[in-house]
Amino acid sequence: TPQQLSQLLLEHTSSSFSLHTNNNDKNSTVESQQNTLLHLLSLLQKYSVNTSNPYFFNQLYGRVDPVSLAAELVTVACNSTSFTYEVAPVFVLIEQEVMKHFAKLVYGDLAESEEDGKLNGIVLPGGSYSNLMSLHVARYSWRTANGYIYTQNEPAESITNDCCMAKNILEEDEAPTESSSSSSEEEDEDVYDAASSDENEEKKEADHHVVSPISRTPRRRNTRSPHSPPAQMNHNSTPHKMNQNHPDLVAFVSAEAHYSFSKAIAVTGINYHNLIKVPTLPDGQMNPAELHKAITRVKQEGRIPFFVAATAGSTVRGSFDNIEEIVKICRAHEEEEETLLNYPQDSIIRHKIWVHVDGAWGGSIVFSDRPDLKSLCKGLSQADSFVMNPHKMLGTPIQTSAFVTKHSHILQQTNSTKAGYLFDSRKIGANYDLGDATFSCSRRADAVKFWAMWKYYGLSGLAQRVEDKVDVLRTLVEKVEESDAFMLACQPWPFNVCFYYLPRRIRVMLQLCGISTKTMMISAKTTDGGDDGTTTTTYQDVSLPDDISMELSKISVELKLRLHKAGEMLIPYQPISNQKADCFRLVLSGKKKFDESDVHHLMHVMDKYGADL
């Protein structure tokens, strides 16, 4: 417990972790001080959770890959930061190399070519950070395309004049008129709620106007095109924001999407009501029909859809959204707007919807060419951005996140501030500087960990690591389906298996309710044209009675605690959509050695500690 560990580490009179005491007194020697510190460092490892244990399943990371760890130690010893070529030339070039090949792996020839060393992607500290970056870049892309951002390379006189013109228009637009009687609070309100009454919507439409700084013409917010022709962008320029008074921008994510999108919305200042969580299908996929309805409804309300995030491997279920269908829906809405607004044929589509794919967990699937896995990411090359975390399934040291986009220079355009004391074109290799392409200045050389793993094992070695995990988890699914003491909680996906442990008394309760532990599996059939006996299984979510659900949740919590205290395994219980009972989730993260014998051991141990619950 926290109290026991605190007493053990902080309250001893000698060799304490407490900073209230130290060994740097007059009687101590350098050797004794070193020995004391080495002892304390050994205790750090002794009392920390052993994430390399094959039965550590608690989070989406696990046993660290030794090759990647060696690379990590080298980069730490170099103590440099990968924001300019001048101070980290090797690290910068390695990041260029690994991200170039990763972009080709994801996008192939569709990735826009790099120039002057600029990247199609960058290594970031984690999936949450990467999802924030995707939202930030998407908003910048929309603003630029619709004329809400100027660049500093434009003539100063033009910028100044446009600023004054926009200011005058805004002042005129805000001047009270006979038809405008709304309060100042209503004038400032920038929230659109789909459940608002028609009367309130009409009032907002009458009171609110949007000014495009380029056209200098006020346009009503409820018109289909509150936008003027886009400002021209130079990839070396720095954005200069002219006017933030634009329509509500709306983002869409799955109800199963990672919680980081809710935080990213808050950080970027987009109103929380403009993050729409799209309902899912029973298997956890975003429902494409519901996405289409949601986008249509938003447009009818006068708001602008600008961002859709698909998930490639959700945290609990492990579900993969239908990326191809999501992209098709977004592009169809863009074409509809282009037709309605009669844009010139040579113009860009200004109602661009940025499609991001969050593959932080399941994105490692891109390394495999196996048809059953590759089909899950069909359409990925059509997405605007993609993220994958090598520290999860592949096992690089935490934290490593590869963010890639098919739009060359967009990261520099979005984030550049041209800080002169760092980024100076007169310095050696200035065109290769990475720091201006992201939020942070100090950057760990995390790309080296990813590069070292890829270099050592090769593409085929990384693919094999992914495929082996899928195969052994398939074995677990088969054993769960065969056992009366276990039951699937939802349809299994390649990287996640969610299940319940059923003590004998729960099995009796299920029988009395007429529910079989095999109810989740409703049919099996031989694959068409196959003589190898392979089968395709379909699943359905089983709605368990409330009393059984309540008991299963208690069992999951107690069994986890027993296994944890006994040191047998660390496995999480998780809430899951469409079910009231918490279930166990098993994933295989990191460079974990786990085979069929481990599957048998896992099920045996759970039954041993849970039979009396």
N, C-alpha and C positions, 0 to 999 in steps of 0.2 A: 504494500500500500504506500501512498505518498508519505504517510507519517513514519512508517518503518524505514523506508529508504532514506528519508531525511535524517532520521536518527543515526542510521548506519554511516552515512557519508559526511554529515555536517557537524555532528556533535561529539565525535571522538576527540580526545585531548591531543592525540598525536595523529599525524597523517590525515588531517581533516581537509575536506574540500572548502571549508569555510574561509572566507577572506578576512575574517576577524583575527585569524592566526596565520603566521608565516614562519618559515624556517630560516629566514635571513637575519638571525641574531648573531651576536658577537662570538658565541661559542660554536656556531655551526661552520662546517667546512663546505667548500664547493662540491666535494664529492657527496657529502651527506644531503645537501640540497638537491643534487641531481638524482640521487637514489630515491629520495622522497617523492619527487615529481614523477619519476618513472613508475613508482608504485601507484600513485594516484591515477596516472594515465592508464595503467593496466586495469584499475578498478572501473574506469569509464567503460571499457569494453566488457568487463566481467558482468556488470549489472545492467548493461543495455540489452534490448531485445535482439536476439540473434536472427536477423532477417535472412541469413543464409541457410537457416534450417529448412529442410524440404517440406516441413509442415507449417511454415509461416505463410498463411493465406490472407492475412488481415487487410492488406492494402494492395494497390496495383503496382507494387514493386517487390523485389525479392533479392535473391543471391546476386551479388555484383559480379560482372564479368571480369576476370583477372587481367585480360589484355587492356580493357578500357580503364581499369583501376590503375594500371601501370602508367598509362597516358595521363591520367589525372594527377598522379604524383609528380610527374615531370612538369606539367603546367603550373602546379602549385609552387614547386621549387623555383621556377622561373619568375614568379611573382610579377607578371605583367598583365596589362589589360588590353583587350582587343578592340580598341576604338580607333587607333590610327596605325597605319603601316609603319610609321616612323619608330614607334616603340614596340611593336609586336609584328614584325614582318613575316615571320614563319607562321605564326598563329593565324594571321589575316589570310595568307595564301592558302593555308589548309582549309579554313572556313570557306573560302571561295571555291576550292576544289570539291569539297564534300557537298556543298549546297548546289553546285552546278550539276553534279551527277544525281542528286536527289530530285532536283527539278525535272531532269530528263526522265527519271524513273516514274514520276507522277504525271507529267504532261507530255513527254515525248517531244515531237516536233512542234507541238502547239505552244510551248513556252516561248515567249518573245526573246529574241537574242539579247545577250548582254553587250554593253559597250563601256569602254573605259573602266573595266573592272567592276561595274555596278552589278549587284546581285538580283536574282529573282527570288531570293529567300535569305533568311538569316537565322542563326541559332539564338533562341530566347530562353529565359529561365522559367520554364514551366508552361503547361497547357493553359492555365488561367490567364497568364500574361499574354499568351499567343491569341487566345480568343478575344481579349481586350484589344490587341493589335488589329485583329481582323475587323472589328467593329469600327475602330478608329480610322483605318485605311478606307473602309467602305464609305464612311461618311465624307471623308476628304474627297474621294473619287466622285461622289454625287455632287458635292458642292462645286467642285471644279468644272464638271460637265455642265452644270446649270448656271454658271456665271456668278457664284457667290464667293469666289476666291480670285483675287488678282495675284500676280507674281511681281516680285521686286525688280525684275528686269524690264518692266514696262516704264515708259517715260514718267518721270516724277510729276510733270505738269498734268499729264492725263489722269494720274491717280488722284492728285489733289483736286482737280476739277470735278472728277466723278464723286469724290468724297463729299464735296460741297453740294453737288446736285442731289445726291442721295439723301443728304441731311435735310435739304430744303423740302424735298418731296415727303420725307417722313414727317417733318413738322407740319406741312400742309395736310397730310393724311390724318394726323392726330388732332387737328384743329376741330373744335366742337362745331357741329352742324345741327340744323333743325331735326334731321332724321337720326341723329346719333345722340342717344341719351344714356348710354351705358356708363357705369362707374369706372373709376381708374383701375379697380381690381379686375373688372371684366376685360378691360383693355389689355392688361398684362397677362391674362390667363392664356396659356399655350398648351392646354391639355384637351385632348379629344377622347371622349368615352363613348364606346359603341352603344352603350345602354342609355345615352342621353336622349331626352325627349326631342321630338321634331321641332317644338317651339324654341327650345334652347339652341338647337343647331341653326335654325334660321336666324336667330338673334346674333349668334357668333358670325355667321356668314355676312351679315349686314355690317357688323362692327369691325371686322378684321380685314386688313389688306396686307399684301406682301409686296415689297418693293425689290425688284431685281436691280442691283447696282449698275449693271451694264446698260439695260434698256432705259433706265431712268423713268419707267412707266409703272405707276401703281397698278397691281392686278389683284382681283378679289381672290381670297384664299380658297373659295369653293370652286374656282374654275379648274379645268383639267390641266392647264399649263401655266403655272405661276413662274415660268422660267424663260430666260432669254438665252441667246446663243452663248456657248461656252467660251470662257477665256482661254486663250492659247497658252499652253504650258511648255516651258523649256525645262528639260530634266535636271538642269543645273541650277534652276532658280529656287528661290525661297518663297513659300506662300505668304501672301499678305492678305489678311482677312479684312474685307471691306464692310460686310453687312451680314449680321447673323439672323436677321429677321426673315427667316424662310419658313415654309410650311412644316408641319409636324412630320418628322421622319420616323417610320415605323419599322421595327425589326421583328422577325419571326423565328422562333425556335421550337423544337419539339417539346412536348410535356415531359419527355425523358431526357432532355438535354442537361448538360452539366450546369450546376448552380452558378458557375463563374460568369455566365452571361448576364444574370441579374446584377451581379456586382459591376460588370463592365458597363452596363447601362447607367448605373449610378455614377461611376467614375467619369464617363464621357458627358454627363449632364443631360442625357436623353431622358425624357420623362418616363418613369417606370410604367405608366399606362401605355406607353408606345412600345413595350415589349410584349408581343403576343405569343402565348404558348399554345401551339397547335396540338389538338388531341391526337392520340396514337391509335393504331390498329391493335387488336388483341395481342399480337406478337411483339409489341413495343416499337414498331416502326412509326415514323410520322405518317399521318394519314394524308396522302396527296390531295384527295378530294376536299378535305377540311382546309388544307393550305390554300387551295384555289378559292374557296369561299371566303376565307379570311382576307386574302389580298383584295378580292373584289369588294368586300364590305369596306375595307379601309379606303379604297379609291373613291367609293361612293360618298364617304364621309368627308372627302376633301383632304385626306392625309396622303402621304407619299410612302409606298413600300420601297425600301432601299436595301434591305439586308435579309437574307435567309440563311440560317445555319442548319446544316444537316449533320447527323452524328454517325460516325463509323466506329461503333463499339461503345454503347452506353455503359455507364459505371456499374449498374446493378444487373440488368438483364443481359447486357452485351449486345444489344440489338443494333443492326445496321439499317439506316434509312435508305430508301430507294433514291439514290443520288440522281440517277438519270431522269427519273420522273419529276423530281423536284426542279432540276434545271430546265426541263421542258416547260413546266408551268410558269416559271419566272420569265423565260424568254418569250413565251406566248403573251404574257401581260405586257412586256416591253413592245412587242410588235403591234399589239392592239393600240397602245398609246401613240406609237409612231404613225399609224394609219389615221387615227382620229385627229391628230394635230397637224397632219400633212407636212411633216418635216421634209426638207430637201433630200434627195436620194443620197447625196454625198455627205450628209451630216451624220454625226454619231447619235446613238439613241440616248437621249438625255434622261429618260426614266430608267436608267440602268439599275437592276437589282443585283447586288453583289451576293454571290453564293459562296459561302464558306463551309468547309467540311472539317468538323472537329474529330480527328482521328487520334487524339492523344492516347487513347487506350488501344483501339483496334487498328490504327493506321499502319502498323507494321505488316499488315496483310499485303501491302504493295510490293514487298520483297518476293512474294510467292507468285508463281505462274500456274499453280494448280487450279484447274477450272472451278472447282467447288468453292475456292476462296476468292479467286479473281472476280467471279461474278458478283460478289458482294459489294465491290467498289466500281461497278459498271457506271460510267458517266463521270468518274472522278476528274478526268482530264478536261471536262467542260466547266468545272468549278473555278471560281476566281482565286480562291486560296485554300490551303490545306495545312493542317498541323499534325505531327506525329511525335510522340515522346519516346525516344530510345531508352530512357531510364525505366520505362515500365516493362514492356514485354521482352525487350532485348537485353536489358541488364546493365546499361551504362550507369556509373555512379550518379546519384541524384545531384543536380537536376539538369536534364538535357532535353530541349524541345526544338524540333526542326520545323520552322514556319516557312512555307513557300507559296509564291503566287506566280501566275503566268504573265503578269503585267510588269515588264521591265521598268525599273526606276521608280516604281510607285512608292516604295518604302522611303527612298530619299526625298521624294516630292512631299510626302506626308509629314515627315518628322524633321526635316532639315531646318536648322536655325542659323547655320553658317557662323558658328562661334569662332571668331577670328583667332583667339588665342590657342585653339586646337586645330582647326581645319583651315589650312592655308595651301593654296595651289602651288606655292613656290617650294614646298617641302617635298622630299623624296617620297614617291609612291602615293601622293595625296589622292589620286584618283581611286585608290584602293581602300581608303578610310571607310570604316564601317560604323563608327559611332553615331554619325548623323542620320543613320537609317533606322534608329530605334529610340526609345524613350531615355534609356540610361546612358550615362557617360562611362563609368567603370563597368567593364564587361569581362566576366570570366571567360577563359578560352575553352568553353564547353565543347566546341566543335571538334577539338582534338580527340576527345573521348569517342565520339561518334565515328570519326575518321579512322582511328586506330582499330576499332572493332571491324569496320567494313574492310579495311586493308588486310587484316589478318585472316578473317574467315571468308571473305569474298561474298559476292551476292548470293551464291548458292548455299554457303554456310549459314547466312542469316535466314534465308528462306527455309532451310531445314529446321532451324530452331523454332520458327513459327509453326511449321507444319507438324512437328513432333508434339507440340502442345495441343494442337487441335485433335490429333489422333488419340492421345491418352485421355483427353476429356470426353471424347466419343465413347471410349471404353467405360468411363465413369457413368455416363448416361445409360449405357446398356446394363450395367450392374445395378443401378438405381431402379431401372424398370423391372429387373428380375426379382428384386428384394421386396418383401412385404414390410420391412422396417424403414423403408425410405420411399419418398414420393416426390416427383418433380413438382416444383411450384409454378413453373411457366415453361414455355417452349425454350429448349436449350439453343444457344447460339454457339458458334465455334469456340469462343474464348471464355464463356461464362456458363456455369451450370448452377441453377438455383433449385434448392430442394429442401424438403422437410425431413427431420428424423421423427419416426413414429414409434413411441413406446407401445407396448402391448395394449394398454388401456385405451390409447387413442385409436388403435386399429379396430378395437371392439366398437368404439363409438362410431367410427366410419361405417362399419358393417351394419350397425343398427339403423343408420341413415341411408343405407343402400348405396354408399359411395365406395368404389374400388380404388385401391392405390394405383391402379393402371388406368384410371379414368382420363388422365392427362393425355395418354396416347390413344387416339380414337381410330386410327386405321393404319395399315401397312400394306404396301403393294409392291410387286416386282417392277423395277424400272423398265420402261418400254424398250424393247430391242436388246435387253441385256440377258446374257446366258450365265452370268457369273453369280446369280443369286442375290445381287445387291437389292436393298429395299429402300423405299422412301417412306418416311413416317411423318404423319401430320399430327398436330397437337391442338388442344383447346384449353383455355383457362377453366379451371374447375372452381365454382363458387362454393366455398366451404361454409357450413353453418357458423353463426357467430360464436356459439359456445365452444366449438372445436377450434375456431381461429384464436380465441382468447387463450385456450390451453396450449396451443402450439406455440404462441408467442412466448408464454412463460417457460415452456420447455426449451426453446431456442436460447433464451437468455441464460437459463440455469446451466444448460449443457455447455455453452461457451465458457462460462465461468469455471466450471469443473475442469474442462480440458486445459484452460489457461493456468489454473492453480496447480494442476498436476504436471505442467510442463510438457504435455503431450502435443499440443498444437495450438495455434492462434488462428481461429477461423471466425469470420464476422457473421452476425445475423443482420439482415437488412430489411427495411420496408420495401414492398414491391407494389406497383400499381395493379389494380384489379384484384388485390388480395388484402384481407384484413390482418392476416398473420405474418409476423416476421419470419423470414426463411433464411437458411444458410446459403451463402454464395461462395463458390469455389472457382478461383482463377489460378493460373500458373504464370507467375511473373518472374522476370530475371532469368539468369542462367541456372534454372532449377532442373536438377536431375529427378525425374518423377516418371515412374512407369506403372505397369499393371499391378505389380506387387505392392506399390504404394497405395493404389486405389483400394486393394483388399485391406491393407493395414488401416487406412483411414476409416473405412466403414466398420471394421472390427472394433476399433478404439471408441468410435462414437457410440456403438451399441453397448460396449462394456461400461461406459460411464453414464449412459442415458437410459438403460433398460428399466430402472426403477422409477423414472420420473412420471 
